[in-house]
Amino acid sequence: MHERVSLRDYAALLDRYLRPYGPRVALLALFIFTGIGLRLAYPQVVRFFIDTARDGGAKEDLIWAAGVYLAIGLARQFVFLGGSYLGQDVGWRVTNTMRGDLADHCLRLDMGFHNEHTPGELVERVDGDTTTLSNFFSQFSAQVVGSFFLLLGVLTLVWREDWRMGAALSVFTLVSFAVINLTRSVAVPYYAAEREGFSRLFGFLEERLSGIEDVRTNGAVGFVLDRFFRVNRDAYGRVVRSETMGAALRSVIGILFAGGHALALGMGIWLYQDGIFTIGAVYLIFEYTTMLRFPLYQISEQINDLQRATAGLKRIEALYRIRPRIVDGDGEIPSGPLSVEFDDVSFDYFPGSPVLRGVSLRLEAGRTLGLLGRTGGGKTTLTRLLFRFYDVAAGQICLGGQPLPELSLRSLRQRVGMVTQDVQVFPATVRENLALFDEEVDDVAMLAALDSLGLSGWFHTLPDGLDTAITAGGLSAGESQLLAFARVFLSDPGVVILDEPSSRLDPATERQIDHAVRELLRGRTGIVIAHHLATVRRVDDIVIFDAGRVLEQGSRETLASDSKSRFSQLLSAGLEEYTA
């Protein structure tokens, strides 16, 4: 069941986003009403010219009327250009603001939301739906509002000529508005389905393109193309149905106008034959009747965009109604290394499928912890909970002695830094990648970070220094991780999480990474998800995970010297076999 969007919803949307641009909106309104006045004056000048010429009036009066006609024509073009520019300017300013608000809202939603929605679907929501609304702000509001007042002006002037003609055209206009109002809700399901089809198509493309290497190496190109044709065919069918509905609505308006035009022309001839109208008055009614075509056509055209705007607005409102389950705290985290404590923590992504069960551990400030365990044992989940991407189902996590729910998310994520194996490199300059587009980070701090991490040699190979443009494909795995180390170093966190930084690297790069890791962990609390013996030798404490439980924990030296400990047995058997 598709709910209808009320006029109050549209008014609230207009007020919220147009209010900051009040002067521009006021100027746009001035252009709109000036244009309406000029259009209504056109037939009056022509009627004066016709009646004056028919009655043998002065030549000077005819020349004067022709001059006014020409001046009105030139003024209309100026007003049209100014109104078009202001309409587009206001429309795009408003929708860019809306796009920013929606993107900010999505970025603040929980990870569970992002796991349920593909990036392509969110791009369609943030960009596609707001682009649809841009026409509502830039054209629909101006043109339909302007068309309404043009209709009102035409009817008022027709009533002045003859009340019977005015009454007939008024009834026709009311019937037309009633029909148009009824069609508002007819096409919404079709346009909503069209946007949903595009959302699925873009989501499908994003997922397949991001995994293009796996698709090719596994010979799945044909299968992907088959799925693409199915998704594309579904989107095509939705577009055909929505466009057909739009064409049907336009036809309805066209038929209405033809009937109204015939009515007005017939009554004009009748009143002329009765001696009530002059030839000029008949022309005036005919021209005003013809003029009705423009607002009715504009409304019939823009009604399609209103339906699309309705569908887009409903989808945007549905997205806004999704609220983050993570409630922000207000506590601030002090500087320096921080202690980390998990107290009987349990967690599951889906009910009935526990990932962590009764996990308890404590890491003192300034020490480094090595997390060991098989893939899927819960190590990565542990780090996600420390960032508070999710809230625990039971138990409590404390950072620096403070429960995570009491801390502000901004402070938490500033004081905890993480380097993963899959580093996100943006197609931008080295400066923008290091500072993550934060213009307040100065070059001196960036250069100092690179030097401290032993990256000066790499930096000097860059042709344009910090202004060198880089992409993900243009950096090796080692260079990408070094870049990530510098990012974390710049933020100066109290806790650093490393997901096996030396994994799958050549010996030379591994030595460079090892130096960077030592510098990054100096004076900070560290958590390392370990897969190699060399990494384990670097840590102070060990925790071994298995199936979401802590099997063993203690200082590395104590566990290594105890032949009965699981860690000592792993060292003897080979750590790589256990962590595979």
N, C-alpha and C positions, 0 to 999 in steps of 0.2 A: 504494500500500500504506500503510495507516494504522497507525502504531506504537501499541501500547498503552502508556498511562501507568501505571507501576508504583506500588504503594503507597509505595515508598521515595521516589518523586518527590513524592507528596502530603505525606508526612511531612516531607521537607526543606522544602517550601513552607510548611507550617504552622509549623515550627520557626523559619524565617527571619523570618517576619512576625508571629508571635504572641509571640515571646520578649520584645519590648519592652513588651508589655502583659500581662506575667505576672500581676500582682495582679488585674487585671480578669478574666483567663481563669480564675484560681483561684476567684474569686467566682462566675463563671458555672458552673464545675464543681460548686461547692457547691449552687447552686440546682438544677442538673440532677439530682444524686444525691438531694437532699432530695425533689424531685418524684417520683422513682422510688420512694423508700421510702413516700411517702404513697399512691401509687397501689396499691402492693402491699398496704398495710395495709387498704385499703377492703374488699375481699372477706372478709378475715379477721374484721372487725368484723361484717359482715352474717351470716357463717356462725355466729358466736357468738350473735347475736341469734336466728337461726332455730332453732338447736339448743336454746338456753335456753328459748325460748318453747314448743317442741315437748315438752320434758321437764318443763314446768311450773315453770320457775325463778322466782326472786324478781323482783318488779316493779322493784325498785331496780336490778337488774342490767340489765334491758331499758332503763331510762331512761339508765343510765350508757352503755350501748352506743350509744344514739341520740345522746347528747351528744358522744361521741367521733367518731361518724360526721359530725356537723355540724361539729365543730372541724377534722377532716381536710379537709372540703370547703372551708372558708374558707381554711385554710392552703395548699391546693393553688392557689387563685386568686392568692394573694399570691406564691407561688413562681413561678407561670406568668407573672405580670406582670413580676416582677423578672428572670426568665430571658430573657423576650422582649426587654426593654430592653437587657440586657447583651449579648445575642446580636447585636442590630442595632448597638449601639455599637461593639463589638469588630470586627464585620464591616466597617463603613464606615471605621473608623480604619485598619484593615489595608489595605483596598482603596484608600483615598486615598493611603496611603504607596506602595503598588504603582503606582498611577496616576502619582504624582510621579516614581518611579524610572524608569518606562517613558518618560514624557515627556522626562526628562533624558537618557535613553539615545538617544532619537530625535533630540534637538536636537544631540547630539554626533556623530551619524553624518555621513559625507561627503555633499557636495552630489550626488554621483552617485546615492546612495540616494534622496535627495529628488526627484531628477529622474525616477526610476523609479516612485515611489509618489505618488499624488495626496494632497492634504491630507485629503480625505474618507476615504480608505482609512486613513490614519494616525489620524484621529479615531476611527474604528471600532475600530482596534486598541487605542489608548490608553484610550478610554472604554468602548466596547462590550464588549470582552473582559474588562476588569477589573470592570465592573459585573456580568457573569455570574459572575465569581469571588467577588463580594461575597456572593452567596447561599451559595456553598460555605463561606465563613468564618462568616457570620452564622447560617445555618440548617442547612446540611447537616452540618457538623461536630458541632454541638450535638445536632441531632435524631437523626442516625443513630447517633452514639456513645451518646446517651441511650437510643435504641431498642434498641441491642444489649444494654446492661446491663439494660434492662427485660425483654427476652426471657430473659436469663440468670437474672434474679431469679424470673420466672414459672416457668421450668423447674425451678429449684432447689426452689421451694415445692411444685410438683407432684410432684417426686420424693419429697419428704417425705411426701406423702399416700399414694402407691402407686408402686412402682418400675415396674410395667407401664405405667401411665399416663404416668409420666415418660419411659420409654423410647420409647413411641409418639410423644409430642409432640417428643422430642429428635430422633428420626429425621426426622420431618416438617420440623422447623426446619432440620436440616442439608441436606435436599434443597432446601428453599426457598432457603437461602443459596447452594447450588451453582448453582441456576438463575439467581439474581440476579447472581452473580459472572460467569456465562457471558454474561449480557446486557450487561455493562459495555462490551464491545468492539463490540457489534452496532450501536449507534446513533451511535457517534462519527463515522463518515463523513457521516452525514446532518446532524448538528448542525454539523460543520465546514463542510459545504457551505452550510448556512443562513447562518452568520456570513459566509462568503465572499460570498454573494449580497448581503447587506446592505452589506458593504464596497464592492462594485462599485456598488451603487445610490447610496450616499452620495458616493462618488467622482464618479460621473456628475453628480449634482446640484450638487456643489461646483464642478465645472469649468464647467457650463453657466450657473450663476447668476453666477459671476465674470465671464463674458463676455456678460452679458445685453444690453448695448448693441449689441455686434456681431451678436448673434443677431437682435435686433429690426430693426436698420437694414438687414440683409441679407435680411430676409424668411425667416429660417430657423426660425421658431417651429414650423411644422408638422413639419419634419424632426426638430427636437429632441424634440417630443412623441412622434413615432413611435419614436425611439430610446429615449425614457423608458419607453414602454409595453413595449418589448421587454425592457429591463433589469428593469423592475418585474415583468413576467410571469415572467421567470426566477427572481427572488427569491421570488415567490409560490409557484412550483412547488417550490422548495427548502423553504419553510416548511411546505407541505402534507405533503411527504414526511417531514420531521422530526417534525411533530406526529402523523402517522399511526403512525410508529414508536413514539413515546412512548405513544400510546393502546394500541398492541398490547402493549407491555411491561407497562402497568398491568393489562391484561386477564389476562395470564399470572399476575400476582401474585394477582389476584382469584380465579382458578380454583384456584390453589394453596391459598388461604385457605379457600375453600368446602370443599375436600376435607379439610383439616386440622380444620376445625370439626366436620364430620360425624363424623370419626374420634374426636375427643375426646368428643363427645356420646354416641356409641354405646357407647364404653367406659365412660363414666360411668354410663349406665343399667345396663349389665351388672354392674358392681361393686356398684351399689346393690341389684340383685336378689339378689346373692350375700351380702348383708349386710355387705359390707366398708365401704361408704360410708354415711354418714347423709345425710339430706336436705340438711343444711348443707354437707356435703362435696361432694355433687353440684352444689349451687349454686356452691360455690367453684371446682370444676373448670370448670363452664360459664362462670363469670365470667372466670376466667383465660384460658380458650380465647378468649372474646370479646375479652379484653384483648390477646391476641396480634394482633388485627386492627390495633390502633393502630401498633405498631412495624413490622409488615409493610407496612401502608399507607404509613407515613412513608417507609420504605425504597423502596417502589415509586414514590412521588412524587418523593423526592429523587434517585432514580437518574437521572431525566431531567436534573436540575440537575447531577448528577455528570458525565453525558455532556457537557453544555454546558460545564461547568468543564474537563473533559478537553480538549475542542476548543479552548477559550479558552487553557488552559494551554499546549497544544502550539503555538498560534500565537504566544503571548507568548514561549515558549522559543525558537521559530524567530527571532523578532525580536531577542531577546537574543544569539543566536548570531552575528548580523551585527555584525562588529567594524569600527570605523573603520580605514581604510587609512592615515590621517594619524597618524603617531606623534608624540606631543607631546614637545617638547624641554624643557630646563630653564633656558635662557639668558634673562636679563633685558635689556631694551632701555633705554639711558639716556635721560634727558630731553633736550629740545631738538630742533632740526631734524635730520633723518636723511638720509644718502645712500642712494640706491637704485641697484642694479646688476643687470642681466640679462646673464649670460655664456653665449652660445651656447645659448639656451633653446629647446627644442622641446616641443610639447605637442599632444595630440589627445584629444578626448572619447571617440572610438570608434577602435579600431585601424584603420589604413589611411586615416583621414580627418584629416590633420594640420591644425591650426588655426594654430599658430605653428611657424616653421621657422628655426632658427638665429638667434634674436633676441639681439642684443647691444646694450646701451645703458647709459649711466651718467648719473645725475643727482646733482649735488653737493648737499650739505645746504644748505637755505635757498633753493634756486632753484626755479623753477616751469617745468614741462614741458608743452608742448601736444602732444597726440596727435591726428594727423590721419589720415584714411583713410576709405574707403567703408564702408558698413554691412556687417558680416560679415568685416571685414578682420582682426579679432583684438584690437581695442582693449579691449573689455570683458573678454575672456579674460585680457589682461595684468593688469588690476586684480584679477581673481579670484585669479590666481596669487599676487599680492602679499599678499593676505589669507590665502593658503594654504588656500583652499577645495579646491584640488587640488594634488597634487605634480607637478612637471614630469617629462616623459619623459626628457629629456636636458638637460644644462647645469646651471646653478646661479643662484639668486637670492639676493642679499645685501641686508640692510637694516642701515644703520649699520655696514657692514663685517662683519656676522655672517651666515652662511648661515641661511636660514629654518628648515631642519629642526633647527637647534640652539636655536632660540628657543622659549619656551613660548607656546602659542597664546593664553593669557590676556594675556600681555604684548604679543604681536604685535598683537592686535585692539584693545588699549587704545591703542597708540601709532600705529595707522593708522586714520584716520577717512574716511568716504565719504558723499557726498551724491549721490543719484541723482535722475533726473527723476520717477520713481515713488516718492514718499515714503509710507511706511506711517504713517498716523495712526490711533491706537487710540481706540476710544470710551471716553474717560476724561477726566480733568481736564488742564488745560494743564501743571500741575506733573508729573503722572505721565507725560505725553507727552515733556516735556523731559528728565526724569531717567530715562526708560524704567523707571519703577516702582522706582528705587533710592531707598529712604527715607533714605539717608545723605547725599544731595545736599541742601544747605540752600537756603533761599529766597534768601538774600543772593547766593549764587553764580549762581542762575538770573537774578535781576534784573540783576546785573552783566553777564552774558552778553547779555541782551536789550538792555541799554543800549549795550554795546560794538558790537553789530551794527546799531545804529540802529533797534531795534525797540520803543523805549519808546512811541512814538506808537501803534503797533498794540496794545501791551500795555494802555495806558490806555483803549482802547475796549472792553476785556473787562469785562463786568458784574461778575464775581466775582473778577477778578484771576487768580491762579494756580489758584484753585479752580473756574474756569469750565470746564464740561463741553464738550468739542468732539468732533466726529466727522469722518470723512474727507469726507463730503459737505457739511459746514458750512464748510469752508475753501476758498479759491481756490487755484489752482496756485501762485501766488506766496507766499501765506501758508504753504502746506504746506512749500515749500522753505525759507522763513525759519525755520520751526520746526526743520527738519532741520539748518540751519546752527547754530542754538543748541545742539542736541544735541551736535554735533561739537565746538563751542567749549567746552562744559562738560567734555568728556573730555580736552581739551588734548593732542591727538595731536602726533606729530612729523612725520607725513606726512598730507596731506589730498588726497583724490581727489574731483574734481568732474566730473560728467557733464553738461557744457554747462548750467550753472545758469540762464542767461538765455534758454534756448530757449523759443519760443512764448509769450512774455510781452509785455504792453503796455509802451510806453516808460517810463511812470512807475514801474511795478513793476520793470522792468529796471534802472532807475537805483538803486532801493533794493537790489536783489539785488547790483548791482555794488559798492555800498558794503560790503555784508555780506561779499562775497567778498574784497575787499581786506583787511578786518579779520581774516577767518578765515585768510588766507594769510600775514599778517604774522608774521615770525619762524618760519615753518614751511616745509617742503618741500611743493611742490604739484604735482599731476598733473591736468591738465585735458583731458578729451575734448572737443575743440572742433569746432563747426559754423559759427560766425560769425566774421567778421573782427574784431569788437570784442573777442571773447574771445582771439583770437590775439595781439592787441596787448598783452595783459596778461602774457604768458608770457615767460620768459627763453630757453628752448630749444625746439626743434621736432624732432619725430620723425614721419615720414610712413610710414604702414603701407599695404601692399597685399598681399592674399592671404597674410597671416601672415608677411610679411617686412618688414624695415626697408629702405625705398627711399632714405631720406635722413634725416640728423640733423645738428644743429649749433645754434649760437646763432641766435636769431631775427634779430638785426640783421645777422649775417654772411650768412645765407641770403637775407634780403630784399634786400640790396645786390648780390647776385650774380645777374645777369640769366640766367645759365645754370642756376641751381638750380631744382629742381622747385617749391619753395615760392614763389619769386619769380614763377614762371609761374602758379601758382595764385592769387596775389594779383592778378595782372593779369586772369586769366580769370574770377575769381569763385570764392571758396572753397566757397560753398554748392553749386555744381554738382558739385564733386568729392566732397563729403562726403554727398551725398544717398543 
